[in-house]
């Protein structure tokens, strides 16, 4: 008897880009677990077509991951699963070293106490890349390099409110006499 969750939904089918033997041969030669898991999704869908949530439960993946992998495999074939990596800045504008070199002049500018604004950095990055960049891209870049928001202090730590009030009272009369 099947559970209610397994009986619901349509079974996902994969295009026969590769035979079961070819998939098994690929699985035997792979060492990266994330690659093996991708191909296991295709193998499960080929051997025992089931709804995406059932395959996801079997392999410990999300339903969305299973659907995305099968859709990519059906559209593009094995090339869709043999990507160069599984994350880590595959679509980065600059490498980490290039980002460090890009930020170096701004670090030097801020050392003597000059204020560096995010707008200055954003304009320079857009000029370097040749197209506009979003605020979130810039925020992630700065966070990657341990930049944080520092603003000039609003008041001196040794200031006295009473002395400021006295100055305000006397300075207005002195200025008006001039």
C-alpha positions as CSV (number, residue, x, y, z in Angstrom):
1,X,0.0,0.0,0.0
2,X,1.4,3.4,-0.9
3,X,1.1,6.5,1.3
4,X,-1.1,9.4,0.4
5,X,2.0,11.5,-0.5
6,X,3.4,9.0,-3.0
7,X,0.1,8.5,-4.8
8,X,-0.3,12.2,-5.4
9,X,1.5,14.0,-8.3
10,X,2.7,12.9,-11.7
11,X,5.8,10.8,-12.2
12,X,8.7,12.6,-13.6
13,X,10.3,11.1,-16.7
14,X,13.7,11.8,-18.2
15,X,14.7,12.0,-21.8
16,X,16.8,9.0,-22.8
17,X,20.0,11.0,-23.5
18,X,22.1,8.2,-21.9
19,X,21.4,4.6,-21.2
20,X,21.3,3.2,-17.7
21,X,24.6,1.5,-18.3
22,X,26.2,4.8,-19.4
23,X,24.9,6.5,-16.3
24,X,26.2,3.7,-14.0
25,X,29.6,4.0,-15.7
26,X,29.7,7.7,-14.9
27,X,28.7,7.1,-11.3
28,X,31.5,4.6,-10.9
29,X,34.1,7.1,-12.0
30,X,32.9,10.1,-10.0
31,X,34.3,11.0,-6.6
32,X,32.5,14.3,-5.7
33,X,29.4,13.5,-3.7
34,X,27.4,16.4,-5.1
35,X,28.0,15.1,-8.6
36,X,27.0,11.6,-7.7
37,X,23.8,12.9,-6.1
38,X,22.9,14.8,-9.3
39,X,23.3,11.7,-11.4
40,X,21.4,9.6,-8.9
41,X,18.4,11.8,-9.4
42,X,18.5,11.1,-13.2
43,X,19.1,7.3,-12.5
44,X,16.1,7.1,-10.1
45,X,13.9,9.0,-12.6
46,X,15.0,6.6,-15.4
47,X,14.7,3.3,-13.4
48,X,11.7,4.1,-11.3
49,X,9.8,7.2,-12.5
50,X,8.1,8.8,-9.5
51,X,6.8,12.2,-8.5
52,X,9.6,14.7,-7.7
53,X,8.8,14.7,-4.0
54,X,9.3,10.9,-3.8
55,X,12.7,11.1,-5.5
56,X,13.6,14.0,-3.3
57,X,12.7,12.1,-0.2
58,X,14.7,9.0,-1.3
59,X,17.9,11.1,-2.0
60,X,17.6,13.7,0.8
61,X,17.2,16.6,-1.6
62,X,14.6,19.4,-2.0
63,X,11.7,18.9,-4.5
64,X,12.9,22.0,-6.3
65,X,16.4,20.6,-6.8
66,X,15.0,17.4,-8.2
67,X,12.7,19.3,-10.6
68,X,15.5,21.6,-11.7
69,X,18.0,18.8,-12.3
70,X,15.5,16.8,-14.4
71,X,14.4,19.8,-16.3
72,X,18.0,20.8,-17.1
73,X,18.8,17.2,-18.1
74,X,15.8,16.9,-20.4
75,X,16.5,20.2,-22.1
76,X,20.3,20.1,-22.4
77,X,21.3,16.5,-21.8
78,X,24.3,15.3,-19.8
79,X,26.1,18.7,-20.3
80,X,23.6,20.3,-17.8
81,X,24.8,18.1,-15.0
82,X,28.5,18.2,-15.7
83,X,29.0,21.8,-14.6
84,X,32.4,23.2,-13.6
85,X,31.4,23.5,-9.9
86,X,28.5,23.5,-7.5
87,X,28.6,27.1,-6.4
88,X,31.3,29.4,-5.2
89,X,31.2,32.4,-7.5
90,X,30.8,30.8,-10.9
91,X,29.4,34.0,-12.3
92,X,31.6,36.5,-10.5
93,X,32.5,39.7,-12.2
94,X,36.1,39.7,-10.7
95,X,38.2,37.1,-9.0
96,X,39.1,37.6,-5.3
97,X,42.5,38.9,-6.2
98,X,41.1,41.4,-8.7
99,X,38.6,42.5,-6.1
100,X,41.4,43.1,-3.6
101,X,43.4,45.1,-6.2
102,X,40.3,47.1,-7.1
103,X,39.6,48.0,-3.4
104,X,43.3,48.8,-2.6
105,X,43.1,52.5,-3.8
106,X,40.1,53.0,-1.6
107,X,41.9,51.5,1.4
108,X,44.8,53.9,0.8
109,X,42.4,56.8,0.4
110,X,40.7,56.1,3.8
111,X,44.0,55.7,5.8
112,X,44.7,59.4,6.3
113,X,41.1,59.8,7.4
114,X,39.3,60.6,4.1
115,X,35.8,59.3,3.9
116,X,35.1,56.6,1.2
117,X,31.5,56.3,0.2
118,X,29.8,53.3,-1.3
119,X,28.7,55.6,-4.2
120,X,32.4,56.3,-5.1
121,X,33.1,52.6,-5.1
122,X,30.0,51.7,-7.1
123,X,30.8,54.3,-9.8
124,X,34.4,53.0,-10.0
125,X,33.3,49.4,-10.3
126,X,30.7,50.2,-13.0
127,X,33.5,52.0,-14.9
128,X,35.8,49.1,-14.5
129,X,33.2,46.5,-15.6
130,X,31.6,48.6,-18.3
131,X,28.1,48.2,-17.0
132,X,26.0,49.2,-13.9
133,X,26.1,47.0,-10.8
134,X,23.4,46.6,-8.2
135,X,23.7,47.7,-4.7
136,X,23.5,44.1,-3.4
137,X,26.5,43.1,-5.6
138,X,28.5,45.9,-4.1
139,X,27.4,45.1,-0.6
140,X,28.5,41.5,-1.0
141,X,31.8,42.6,-2.4
142,X,32.5,44.8,0.5
143,X,31.4,42.2,3.0
144,X,33.7,39.6,1.4
145,X,36.6,41.8,2.1
146,X,35.6,42.6,5.7
147,X,34.6,46.2,5.0
148,X,32.1,47.6,7.4
149,X,30.1,50.8,7.6
150,X,32.1,53.4,9.5
151,X,30.8,56.9,9.7
152,X,32.3,59.9,11.4
153,X,31.3,60.2,15.0
154,X,28.4,62.6,15.5
155,X,30.1,64.4,18.5
156,X,33.4,64.5,20.2
157,X,33.7,62.1,23.2
158,X,35.0,64.9,25.4
159,X,32.3,67.4,24.4
160,X,30.2,69.1,27.0
161,X,26.5,70.0,26.4
162,X,26.7,72.8,28.9
163,X,29.7,74.4,27.2
164,X,28.0,74.1,23.8
165,X,24.9,75.9,25.1
166,X,27.0,78.7,26.6
167,X,28.9,79.0,23.2
168,X,25.6,79.2,21.3
169,X,24.3,81.9,23.5
170,X,27.4,84.1,23.3
171,X,28.3,83.4,19.7
172,X,25.0,84.7,18.3
173,X,25.5,88.1,20.0
174,X,29.1,88.4,18.9
175,X,28.3,87.5,15.3
176,X,25.4,89.9,15.1
177,X,27.7,92.9,16.2
178,X,30.0,92.3,13.2
